[in-house]
Amino acid sequence: EFMKNLFISHFIYCLFFFFLLNKAVASDCEFQMADMNWPSATLIANVDKFILEEGYGCKVELIPGATTATFVTMNEKGRPQVAPELWINSVAEPLQKAMQEGRLFSASDGPITDLGEGWWVTPDTLKRNPQFRTVLDILERPDLFPAKEDPNKGEFIGCPAGWGCQLSNQSLFIAFEMEKKGWILVDPGSKAGLDASMSKAAQRGDNWFGYYWSPTSLIGKYNMKLMDFGVPFAGAENWDSCISKGPQICINPKASAWTESIVKTIVTPEVREMSKVMKYFSKRTFPGEVMNNMLVYMEDNQAQGIDGAITFLERYSELWINWLPKEIVQKVKKAL
């Protein structure tokens, strides 16, 4: 009877220890990741989740994100613990401070290659107007881009409210004295509104002038042309402390080319301690062309992030196997 009780208590102790050990292992690699509200970011987040869960046994919860909102909650609350594709231009100063003070860290300084923001036109616009060498040339001809609300003015399509780039576009609109030259800055209302505006113009062969970024499916699909601003970049101080802050703070912006777009994978100290995860992030890079191809696929097939991730992993294994140790590659391939 004594031996039986001893065996039972030993068995319960072992079970309890095993449970604790498992819990420790799980929480060793358990975190939230921002699933940002644009296609390349949702693709990356879902690829990361699949590889980290299937390959490394992590537990990754995807939560909705957007550039400014995600940065603020990571900085103030340490949640989510990962932003896989953070375009840092609009949060450059507070991010630098957070990194200096050890609240946030960069796990990758280039998750995507060949990217950039700026002002674009359709290929047809350029074909019809070979005199458009730079933005400065376009600004002289608002009559070629008649606004829907007032056809006597030119229409420049900016960013939807709440996006970091909305403030930068508002500042540049002032810096280039566009109102005086006969332009209206249009808020497209949403990403869908911005996309529809560009797509319609490109499909109809109409002139279009507005803000966008690459890599994106529409830039690839319509072969959109990024315009040189015709003025140099007017310095980080002008951009970070003025232009990116918007007209309420930036009273006197200097005309400038768009700042170089910097995208990073940002993590909290919690994830920084996870050496395998950090090693993965440091190696995973999506070439711009591959990303554009994937974004065209996702749009054409109305694919969600997870569908895009599976398709990417199936199509581009020769790329992602270089990000992972051999035994992890096998696990991911098996899970597919």
C-alpha positions in Angstrom: 0.0 0.0 0.0 2.9 2.3 0.9 4.7 1.6 -2.3 1.5 2.1 -4.3 0.9 5.5 -2.7 4.5 6.4 -3.2 4.3 5.5 -6.9 1.0 7.5 -7.3 2.5 10.6 -5.6 5.7 10.2 -7.7 3.6 9.9 -10.9 1.6 13.0 -10.0 4.8 14.9 -9.2 6.3 13.9 -12.6 3.1 14.9 -14.4 3.1 18.3 -12.6 6.8 18.8 -13.4 6.2 17.8 -17.0 3.3 20.3 -17.2 5.5 23.1 -15.7 8.3 22.3 -18.0 6.0 22.3 -21.0 4.5 25.6 -19.9 8.0 27.1 -19.5 9.0 25.9 -23.0 5.8 27.3 -24.5 6.1 30.6 -22.8 9.7 30.7 -23.8 8.5 31.5 -27.3 5.0 32.9 -27.0 4.2 36.4 -28.1 1.8 38.7 -30.0 2.7 40.0 -33.5 1.1 42.9 -35.3 -0.8 42.0 -38.4 -0.6 45.4 -40.1 -3.4 46.7 -42.2 -1.7 46.5 -45.6 -1.0 43.5 -47.8 2.9 43.1 -47.7 2.8 43.4 -43.9 0.0 40.8 -43.5 1.9 38.5 -45.8 5.1 38.8 -43.7 3.2 38.4 -40.4 1.6 35.2 -41.7 4.8 33.8 -43.1 6.5 34.5 -39.7 3.7 32.9 -37.8 3.8 29.7 -39.9 7.5 29.3 -39.8 7.9 30.2 -36.1 5.0 27.9 -35.0 5.6 24.9 -37.3 9.4 25.2 -37.4 10.3 26.4 -33.9 7.2 25.4 -31.8 6.4 29.0 -30.9 2.9 30.3 -30.1 2.3 33.5 -32.1 -0.9 35.4 -31.8 -1.6 37.9 -34.6 -3.4 41.1 -33.6 -4.5 43.9 -35.9 -2.0 46.7 -36.3 -1.3 50.1 -38.0 2.0 52.0 -38.0 1.4 54.7 -35.4 -1.0 52.7 -33.2 1.2 49.7 -33.1 4.3 51.7 -32.3 2.5 53.5 -29.4 1.3 50.4 -27.7 4.6 48.6 -28.2 6.4 51.6 -26.7 4.0 52.2 -23.8 2.7 48.7 -23.0 5.2 46.3 -24.6 2.4 44.7 -26.6 2.4 43.4 -29.3 6.0 42.2 -28.9 6.7 42.2 -32.7 6.0 44.6 -35.6 7.3 42.6 -38.6 7.1 45.5 -41.1 7.3 48.9 -39.4 7.8 51.8 -41.8 9.6 54.0 -39.3 9.7 57.4 -41.1 6.6 58.6 -39.4 7.8 57.5 -35.9 11.5 58.1 -36.3 12.1 60.3 -33.3 10.1 58.5 -30.7 11.4 55.1 -32.0 15.0 56.3 -31.7 14.3 57.4 -28.1 12.6 54.0 -27.3 15.7 52.2 -28.8 18.2 54.3 -26.8 16.2 53.7 -23.6 16.0 49.9 -24.3 12.2 49.6 -24.7 12.4 48.5 -28.3 15.0 46.9 -30.6 15.5 46.3 -34.3 15.5 42.6 -35.2 16.0 43.3 -39.0 17.0 46.6 -40.7 15.6 45.4 -44.1 12.8 42.9 -44.2 12.0 44.0 -47.8 14.4 45.3 -50.5 13.7 47.9 -53.3 11.1 49.8 -51.4 10.1 53.5 -51.3 7.4 56.1 -50.8 6.7 59.1 -52.9 4.6 60.8 -55.6 3.6 58.7 -58.6 1.9 59.1 -62.0 0.6 56.6 -64.5 2.8 55.5 -67.5 0.2 57.1 -69.8 0.5 60.5 -68.0 4.2 60.4 -68.8 3.8 59.2 -72.3 1.5 62.1 -73.1 3.6 64.6 -71.2 7.3 63.9 -71.9 8.0 67.4 -70.5 7.2 66.0 -67.0 10.8 65.3 -65.8 10.1 66.1 -62.1 7.3 66.9 -59.7 8.1 70.6 -60.2 7.1 70.3 -63.9 3.8 68.6 -62.9 3.0 71.3 -60.4 2.8 73.9 -63.2 0.0 72.0 -64.9 -2.9 71.4 -62.5 -5.2 71.8 -65.5 -4.2 68.3 -66.6 -5.4 66.7 -63.4 -8.9 68.2 -62.9 -10.4 67.6 -59.5 -13.8 66.0 -59.2 -15.0 68.5 -56.6 -13.7 71.5 -58.6 -12.6 70.8 -62.2 -10.8 74.3 -62.3 -8.3 72.9 -59.8 -5.7 70.1 -60.0 -6.2 67.0 -57.8 -3.4 65.5 -55.8 -4.4 62.3 -54.0 -2.9 62.1 -50.6 -3.1 59.6 -47.7 -6.2 58.5 -45.8 -6.7 60.1 -42.4 -4.8 58.3 -39.6 -1.9 57.2 -41.8 1.5 58.6 -40.9 2.0 59.7 -44.5 -1.1 61.9 -44.3 0.9 64.5 -42.2 3.9 64.4 -44.5 1.8 64.9 -47.6 0.0 67.9 -45.9 3.4 69.4 -45.1 4.8 69.0 -48.6 1.6 70.4 -50.1 2.3 73.6 -48.1 6.1 73.5 -48.8 5.5 73.3 -52.6 2.9 76.1 -52.4 0.5 73.8 -54.2 -2.7 75.6 -53.2 -1.4 78.8 -54.7 -0.5 76.9 -57.9 -4.1 75.7 -58.2 -4.1 72.3 -56.5 -6.4 70.5 -54.0 -5.1 67.9 -51.6 -7.7 65.0 -51.7 -8.1 62.6 -48.8 -9.1 59.3 -50.5 -10.9 58.2 -47.3 -9.3 54.7 -47.0 -6.8 52.4 -48.6 -9.6 51.1 -50.8 -10.4 54.6 -51.9 -6.7 55.3 -52.7 -6.4 52.1 -54.7 -9.6 52.7 -56.6 -8.5 56.2 -57.6 -5.2 54.9 -59.0 -6.7 51.8 -60.6 -9.5 53.6 -62.4 -7.1 56.2 -63.8 -4.6 53.6 -64.9 -7.3 51.4 -66.6 -8.9 54.3 -68.4 -5.7 55.9 -69.4 -6.5 59.1 -67.4 -3.9 61.3 -65.8 -3.3 60.6 -62.1 -1.0 62.2 -59.6 -0.7 61.1 -56.0 1.1 59.4 -53.1 1.8 55.7 -53.0 4.6 53.3 -52.0 6.3 50.2 -53.2 6.4 47.2 -53.0 2.7 47.0 -53.7 0.5 45.0 -56.2 -0.8 48.2 -57.9 2.7 49.6 -58.6 3.6 46.3 -60.2 0.3 45.8 -62.0 0.1 49.2 -63.6 3.8 49.9 -64.0 3.4 53.2 -62.1 6.2 55.8 -62.3 7.8 57.3 -59.3 8.6 61.0 -59.9 11.8 62.7 -59.0 10.8 65.7 -56.8 13.2 68.1 -58.6 14.6 69.3 -55.3 17.0 67.5 -53.0 16.1 65.9 -49.7 16.2 68.9 -47.4 17.7 67.2 -44.3 16.5 64.9 -41.5 15.9 67.9 -39.2 13.3 69.4 -41.7 11.7 66.0 -42.3 11.7 64.4 -38.8 11.0 67.5 -36.7 8.7 69.3 -39.2 7.3 67.6 -42.3 6.4 64.3 -40.7 4.6 66.2 -37.8 2.0 67.8 -40.1 0.8 71.4 -40.5 -0.3 71.9 -36.9 3.2 71.5 -35.6 5.2 72.1 -38.8 4.5 75.8 -39.6 7.3 76.4 -42.0 8.2 73.2 -44.0 11.0 73.4 -46.6 10.3 71.8 -50.0 12.1 68.4 -50.0 12.3 65.1 -51.8 10.7 62.3 -49.8 12.9 60.9 -47.1 14.5 57.5 -47.8 12.0 54.9 -46.6 13.3 52.8 -43.8 11.5 49.6 -42.8 12.5 47.5 -39.8 11.3 44.5 -37.9 10.9 45.9 -34.3 10.7 43.8 -31.2 10.3 44.3 -27.4 13.0 43.2 -24.9 10.9 40.0 -24.3 11.5 38.8 -27.9 15.0 40.1 -28.0 15.9 37.4 -25.4 14.6 34.7 -27.8 17.8 34.0 -29.7 16.4 31.6 -32.3 13.6 34.0 -33.1 16.0 36.9 -33.4 18.3 34.8 -35.7 15.3 34.0 -37.9 14.3 37.7 -38.1 17.9 38.8 -39.0 18.0 36.4 -42.0 14.5 36.7 -43.5 14.5 39.2 -46.3 11.8 39.4 -49.1 13.3 40.8 -52.4 11.1 43.6 -53.7 10.3 41.8 -57.0 9.2 38.6 -55.1 7.0 40.7 -52.8 5.4 42.6 -55.7 4.6 39.2 -57.5 3.1 37.9 -54.3 1.0 41.1 -53.8 -0.4 40.8 -57.4 -1.2 37.2 -56.7 -3.0 38.1 -53.4 -5.0 40.8 -55.0 -6.0 38.8 -58.1 -7.1 35.8 -55.9 -8.6 37.9 -53.0 -6.1 35.9 -50.9 -6.0 36.5 -47.1 -2.6 36.7 -45.3 -2.5 33.0 -44.5 -3.3 31.9 -48.1 -0.6 34.3 -49.3 1.9 32.8 -46.8 1.2 29.2 -47.9 1.5 30.2 -51.5 4.8 32.1 -50.9 6.2 29.1 -48.9 5.3 26.7 -51.7 6.5 28.9 -54.6 9.7 30.3 -53.1 11.2 27.5 -51.1 14.6 28.2 -52.7 14.5 31.6 -51.1 13.3 30.9 -47.5 15.3 27.7 -46.9 18.3 30.1 -46.7 16.7 31.7 -43.6 16.5 28.6 -41.6 18.6 25.7 -40.2 18.2 22.4 -42.1 16.1 20.7 -39.4 13.7 23.6 -39.2 13.3 23.6 -43.0 12.2 20.0 -42.8 9.6 20.8 -40.2 8.2 23.7 -42.2 8.1 21.6 -45.4 6.3 18.8 -43.6 3.7 21.2 -42.2 3.0 22.5 -45.7 
